[in-house]
Amino acid sequence: MPRDRHVFRALRLQRDPSLPPTLELDPGACPVMRADGAMKERLERRLEPPPPCGEACPVRAFFAAARAAGADVELDVGAGYGRFGRGRAAAHPELRILGIEQEGARVARSDVLARKAGIRNLAYLVGEARYALEFCVPPDSVAAVHVLFPDPWPKDRHARNRFFRAPNVELVHRLLRSGGLLHAATDDETYFGRMLAVMEADPRFGRVPPPARTDAEKTDFELKFEGRGRPVFAASWRKL
């Protein structure tokens, strides 16, 4: 029940007219990001391409505004409660950060916190990351992709849900510009080994030292793991 109260409060605050305009990109009736069951089946089975979103697409507008401003775009895939994205955007106002998160309540909470802090170079898209990467993000348009503490899906029967699989790496390669970076971190050593194996099998990426993140750029999960004394494993790769 307490969690539900926090969710409802975040959603209510998101509609507060006294705050600056929302930073959430609302796809509205977008057939991809607001997919019904039939559309999800078509997307998964690649039965037909999704209908074009048109000029009103908020993601298209986000990237067009970034290009007009000469700003690099970075993606926070699986943004969670948004602590990393807010810290990154606040420290680097020259960037444009797009967080992608499936749980709308998490986005609502982070959206409100970002608006209260006056952060205007950060936006959120609610939906499944693989759909966003495949159908919404333009190719060769992103300077960096951050995948921080994704669900490791440890059971073999759930392996298809892991982010670090060849099909998703293909999507990342498509949207990264030349020299673009993929950053990853996890507390799960087994999953980290799988990450390394997947990336080392792709000759289009070269491993580089991971960047040092400030305390403000650490995720809620990372702070929790550090508080418990658990090690964090991080790696980065550059698109060659």
Backbone torsions as a table, in degrees:
resi	resn	phi	psi	omega
1	MET	NA	-45.6	177.7
2	PRO	-56.5	-39.8	179.5
3	ARG	-62.5	-41.3	179.3
4	ASP	-62.1	-39.0	178.5
5	ARG	-62.7	-41.4	178.9
6	HIS	-64.1	-39.2	179.5
7	VAL	-62.8	-50.0	-178.3
8	PHE	-63.6	-35.6	178.8
9	ARG	-65.5	-42.4	179.4
10	ALA	-63.3	-44.1	179.9
11	LEU	-65.1	-36.2	178.4
12	ARG	-69.1	-42.6	179.5
13	LEU	-64.7	-31.2	-178.8
14	GLN	-61.4	-25.1	179.8
15	ARG	-95.0	8.2	-178.3
16	ASP	-67.7	116.0	-177.8
17	PRO	-69.8	-13.6	-179.7
18	SER	-78.8	-14.5	178.2
19	LEU	-84.2	160.3	172.7
20	PRO	-58.5	164.8	-179.5
21	PRO	-54.1	147.3	-177.5
22	THR	-60.2	147.6	177.7
23	LEU	-96.5	-0.4	-179.5
24	GLU	-80.0	134.3	174.4
25	LEU	-86.7	107.3	-177.5
26	ASP	-89.8	108.3	-177.8
27	PRO	-72.3	-6.6	178.0
28	GLY	59.2	-118.3	-176.6
29	ALA	-92.9	21.6	-179.3
30	CYS	-52.2	124.4	-176.4
31	PRO	-69.5	-15.9	-179.8
32	VAL	-92.4	-55.7	-174.2
33	MET	-78.7	-18.7	174.7
34	ARG	-116.9	41.4	-172.1
35	ALA	-65.5	137.8	170.3
36	ASP	-85.5	-178.7	-175.9
37	GLY	-60.8	-40.8	-178.9
38	ALA	-65.8	-41.5	179.1
39	MET	-67.1	-39.5	178.7
40	LYS	-60.9	-39.0	178.2
41	GLU	-64.4	-41.6	179.1
42	ARG	-64.1	-41.0	179.7
43	LEU	-65.1	-44.3	-177.5
44	GLU	-66.4	-38.3	-175.5
45	ARG	-93.6	-1.5	179.7
46	ARG	53.8	43.5	-178.2
47	LEU	-72.5	-32.4	178.8
48	GLU	-162.3	154.5	178.1
49	PRO	-70.4	149.3	178.5
50	PRO	-68.1	155.3	177.4
51	PRO	-61.5	146.1	178.0
52	PRO	-63.6	144.6	-176.7
53	CYS	-79.5	-25.6	178.9
54	GLY	87.8	177.4	-175.3
55	GLU	-69.0	-18.9	-178.5
56	ALA	-80.0	-2.1	-177.6
57	CYS	-58.5	122.6	-178.4
58	PRO	-67.4	-29.2	178.2
59	VAL	-69.0	-42.0	176.4
60	ARG	-60.0	-41.7	179.1
61	ALA	-65.2	-37.7	178.8
62	PHE	-60.7	-47.2	-179.0
63	PHE	-70.1	-34.5	177.5
64	ALA	-64.8	-40.8	178.6
65	ALA	-65.7	-38.7	178.3
66	ALA	-64.0	-42.7	178.2
67	ARG	-62.6	-42.7	-179.3
68	ALA	-62.6	-32.9	-179.7
69	ALA	-86.5	-5.3	-176.4
70	GLY	67.7	29.9	-174.9
71	ALA	-101.7	140.3	172.6
72	ASP	-73.0	145.2	177.3
73	VAL	-108.1	133.6	173.3
74	GLU	-123.1	144.7	179.7
75	LEU	-106.0	137.1	171.9
76	ASP	-110.0	96.4	-173.6
77	VAL	-86.3	124.5	-173.3
78	GLY	71.6	57.0	-169.9
79	ALA	-66.2	-19.0	179.5
80	GLY	60.4	-131.6	179.5
81	TYR	-86.0	3.8	166.0
82	GLY	82.7	11.5	-176.0
83	ARG	-63.2	-43.3	179.3
84	PHE	-62.4	-48.3	-177.5
85	GLY	-59.4	-42.5	179.7
86	ARG	-65.7	-42.5	179.7
87	GLY	-65.1	-41.8	179.8
88	ARG	-65.6	-44.7	-178.9
89	ALA	-66.6	-40.1	179.6
90	ALA	-66.1	-37.6	-178.4
91	ALA	-78.4	-21.5	-176.2
92	HIS	-131.8	75.9	-178.6
93	PRO	-64.7	-14.6	178.7
94	GLU	-76.5	-13.9	-179.6
95	LEU	-92.6	164.4	167.9
96	ARG	-120.6	121.2	-176.9
97	ILE	-107.5	130.0	175.1
98	LEU	-117.2	114.2	177.0
99	GLY	-92.3	136.1	178.7
100	ILE	-119.0	122.3	-174.9
101	GLU	-147.3	136.1	-175.3
102	GLN	-78.6	-31.8	-175.7
103	GLU	-87.8	113.0	-177.1
104	GLY	-62.1	-33.2	-179.5
105	ALA	-66.1	-36.8	177.1
106	ARG	-64.8	-41.5	178.7
107	VAL	-64.4	-41.1	179.8
108	ALA	-58.7	-44.6	-179.1
109	ARG	-63.6	-46.6	-177.9
110	SER	-70.4	-34.9	177.6
111	ASP	-59.6	-45.5	179.9
112	VAL	-64.5	-44.4	-179.8
113	LEU	-62.1	-40.6	179.5
114	ALA	-66.0	-41.9	180.0
115	ARG	-65.2	-40.9	178.3
116	LYS	-63.9	-32.2	-179.7
117	ALA	-84.2	-2.6	179.6
118	GLY	74.0	22.7	179.9
119	ILE	-83.0	118.7	-175.4
120	ARG	-116.7	3.8	179.1
121	ASN	-108.9	27.1	-178.2
122	LEU	-134.2	133.0	177.0
123	ALA	-138.1	162.0	-177.2
124	TYR	-127.9	144.5	173.6
125	LEU	-122.5	124.0	179.6
126	VAL	-88.9	123.2	177.7
127	GLY	157.9	179.6	-179.2
128	GLU	-76.5	132.0	-172.5
129	ALA	-60.6	-42.0	-174.3
130	ARG	-66.4	-32.5	176.1
131	TYR	-68.4	-43.3	-179.9
132	ALA	-61.2	-44.6	-177.8
133	LEU	-66.8	-37.0	-175.8
134	GLU	-81.2	-39.6	-169.5
135	PHE	-111.9	-15.2	-171.5
136	CYS	-114.2	-38.8	-176.6
137	VAL	-82.7	127.4	-178.7
138	PRO	-66.6	151.0	177.2
139	PRO	-67.9	150.1	176.0
140	ASP	55.2	37.0	-173.0
141	SER	-119.2	-4.1	-169.7
142	VAL	-119.4	135.6	179.4
143	ALA	-84.8	-31.5	-178.0
144	ALA	-156.6	146.4	174.7
145	VAL	-121.9	127.0	179.5
146	HIS	-109.8	123.1	176.0
147	VAL	-123.0	92.9	-170.7
148	LEU	-108.7	118.8	176.3
149	PHE	55.7	53.4	174.7
150	PRO	-69.7	158.9	176.4
151	ASP	-60.4	124.6	-177.5
152	PRO	-74.5	-14.2	-178.3
153	TRP	42.3	68.7	-169.7
154	PRO	-68.9	-23.0	-177.4
155	LYS	-78.4	139.8	-177.0
156	ASP	-58.1	-36.8	-177.0
157	ARG	-70.4	-12.1	177.7
158	HIS	-103.5	10.8	-173.5
159	ALA	-58.6	-31.3	-178.5
160	ARG	-66.7	-14.0	179.3
161	ASN	-87.2	-11.9	-178.5
162	ARG	-67.4	143.2	178.9
163	PHE	-69.7	-41.6	-175.4
164	PHE	-82.3	83.8	172.0
165	ARG	-135.3	157.2	-175.7
166	ALA	-53.7	-42.3	-179.8
167	PRO	-61.5	-39.0	179.6
168	ASN	-72.7	-35.6	175.9
169	VAL	-63.5	-35.6	175.7
170	GLU	-61.2	-42.0	178.3
171	LEU	-63.7	-43.6	179.2
172	VAL	-61.8	-42.9	179.1
173	HIS	-60.8	-39.6	-177.9
174	ARG	-64.9	-39.8	-173.7
175	LEU	-89.2	-19.5	177.1
176	LEU	-73.1	140.8	172.2
177	ARG	-78.0	169.8	178.7
178	SER	-58.6	130.0	-177.3
179	GLY	83.7	-0.2	179.3
180	GLY	-66.1	160.1	-171.1
181	LEU	-118.5	143.3	171.1
182	LEU	-115.2	120.7	-179.8
183	HIS	-112.4	137.3	179.4
184	ALA	-138.8	149.8	174.9
185	ALA	-149.7	146.7	178.7
186	THR	-156.4	158.5	173.2
187	ASP	-98.8	-4.4	-175.5
188	ASP	-96.1	107.9	-175.1
189	GLU	-64.5	-36.0	178.8
190	THR	-64.1	-45.3	178.9
191	TYR	-65.9	-35.6	178.0
192	PHE	-60.7	-41.3	176.8
193	GLY	-61.6	-37.5	177.7
194	ARG	-67.3	-39.8	176.3
195	MET	-56.3	-49.3	-178.2
196	LEU	-61.9	-40.8	-178.8
197	ALA	-64.5	-43.2	-180.0
198	VAL	-63.9	-44.5	-176.0
199	MET	-73.4	-36.7	179.5
200	GLU	-68.1	-20.7	178.1
201	ALA	-80.8	-7.1	-178.6
202	ASP	-108.2	106.1	-175.9
203	PRO	-71.1	-4.8	-179.9
204	ARG	-82.1	-4.7	178.2
205	PHE	-121.8	145.4	173.1
206	GLY	-121.2	136.5	-177.1
207	ARG	-75.3	138.4	178.6
208	VAL	-132.2	161.3	179.3
209	PRO	-62.3	137.1	178.2
210	PRO	-70.2	148.8	179.8
211	PRO	-74.3	154.0	173.1
212	ALA	-81.8	126.1	178.7
213	ARG	-98.8	139.4	177.8
214	THR	-70.1	166.9	177.6
215	ASP	-58.8	-35.1	-179.8
216	ALA	-67.8	-20.8	-178.2
217	GLU	-98.4	9.6	177.4
218	LYS	-88.8	141.2	-177.8
219	THR	-76.2	166.1	176.2
220	ASP	-60.6	-39.8	177.9
221	PHE	-63.1	-42.5	-178.2
222	GLU	-62.4	-43.6	178.8
223	LEU	-62.4	-39.3	178.7
224	LYS	-64.9	-43.6	-179.8
225	PHE	-64.7	-43.9	178.8
226	GLU	-61.2	-38.7	179.0
227	GLY	-64.0	-25.8	178.2
228	ARG	-93.0	1.7	179.6
229	GLY	75.7	19.4	-179.9
230	ARG	-86.7	139.2	-179.5
231	PRO	-72.4	153.1	176.4
232	VAL	-114.9	132.9	179.6
233	PHE	-108.9	129.2	-176.5
234	ALA	-134.5	148.9	177.5
235	ALA	-154.5	156.6	178.3
236	SER	-138.6	153.1	179.0
237	TRP	-138.7	146.8	178.1
238	ARG	-109.5	137.0	174.0
239	LYS	-71.9	121.7	-175.3
240	LEU	-82.3	NA	NA
